Amino acid sequence: MMASNLMRFDPFGDIARAEPFHNIEDLFKDFGMFPTLRNLESQQRIRMDVSETDDAYMVKAEMPGVKKDDIKVSINGNQVSISAEVKELKEDKQNGTVVRSERYYGQQQRTFTLAQEVDDARAEAKYQDGVLELLLPKKPETGGKQIAIH
């Protein structure tokens, strides 16, 4: 029964979910002619959670193995950038001879835009156990003030 193995293809499914490129890495991983793209998996991405209250945004970003002094956070209105210098070394030795060496030196960066501007004068950052925590207070709304009618 070949019909039971058929899958329905929806060409607009990813677009409707606003994720048109969510599987792009899988596309390139399958091609043997792009071996350098397969090695990108060894580079760590900054993974984050962003939550919001009425007064602030809270960001938790995983940055394992990064030194606190190598992390930079910049805020420009409602745009936040996190960057870090990363040095990752892995070596496998057999009888004093290096059999495999995986080294990565480079810059990691993640930039995101929030719905409301951040009060950068009151922003706080803490780094502990490989997790960067940001408390980003919202700036008070400056426009659209309503006035009372007497």
N, C-alpha and C positions, 0 to 999 in steps of 0.2 A: 504494500500500500504506500505508494509514493506521496499521495495527497496528504497523509498525516504528517509528513515532514516539511510541508510548506509553511512559510511564515509570511505574514502580511507585511509589506513594506510601505511605510508612510513617509514620503519624501518631505513632508512639511512638519513632521512631528517635532524635530529638534528646533525648528524655527518657531513653532508655536510655543515651545517652552522657553524661548529666548536663550537657547544654548546651541547655536548652530555649529560651534566648533568643539563641543565637549569631548568628542572622541578623536580629535585630530592626532593626538599622540599615538593612539592605537593604529591609525592608518600608516604612519611612518615607521612604527616598530616592525610591521610585517614585511617591509621591503628590505631585502638584503643589500640593495645598492645604497642605503643610507646608514652605514654602520655608526657614524658619529652621532646620529640622532638617537640611536639606542643607548649610547653612553650618557646621554643627558639625565637618565634616571639616577645616576650616582650623585648628581648635584641635588642638594636638598632645597626644597622650596620653603619659603616662610608660610607656615599654615597658621590661620588665625580664626578666632571667633570674635564677633562684634555684637555686643548687646547694647540696649538703650533703655534709659529711664527718661522721665520728663526733663531732668536737669543735665544729664551727661551721657556720653558714650563710654563703654568699657571695652577695651580690646585686650585679648590674650593671644600672643603670638609665640609659637613654638620656634625656638632658636637654639637647639641643643649644640653644645660644644663651642659656642661663641663666647668670647670674653666680653664682659660688660663694657670695657673701654673701646671695643671695636664696633659698638652699636650706635647708630645715629638716628634720631627721630626729628623730623621737621614738620611743622604745621603751617599751612598757608590758607587761611580762611577755612573752608570746609574740606580741604585736601590734606591728607596725612601721608607722609612717606617714612618708611622704616628701611634702613639699609645697614648692612653689616659686612665686615671683611671676614671671610671664612677660610680656615686652613684645616683641611681634613686629610689625615694620613692613615693609610692601612698598608701593612706589609705582611706577606706570608713568606717565611724562610724555612728552608730545609737544609740542614747541615751547613749553615752559614752562608748559603747562596740564596739570593732573593729569587723566588719562583714567580711571584706576582706582586706588583706594587700598584696601588690605586691612590693617587694623590689629587687633591682638588684645592686649588687656591683661587679665590675670586671674590667677587662682590655679589651679594644677594640683595635684592631690593623688592619692595612691595609698596605700591602706591594705591590709595583708595580714596573715594570721595564720599563724604557723609551728607545727609540731607540738610543739615544746619551747620553754620559756622561754629568753630571751636574757640573758646576763650583761652588762647594760648598762654596768657599770663597765669592762669590757675591750673594748667595741665600738669599732671604728675606721671612719672614713669618709675617702675620698679622692675628689676631683673633678678630672678632667683630660680635655681634648679632648671635652667634652660628655657624658662618662660618669661617673656617680656609682658608686663601688665601696664596698660595705659589707662588713666582716668582722664577723659577729655570733656570738661564742662562745656555746655552749650552757651554761646553768646546769647544774651537776651535779644529778642526780635526788635529791630529798630524801625520798621516801617509798618504801615497799615494800622495806625492807632485809631481806635474808635472813640468818639467823643459823645458825651451824654447830651441829650436834647432836653432843654428846659421849657 
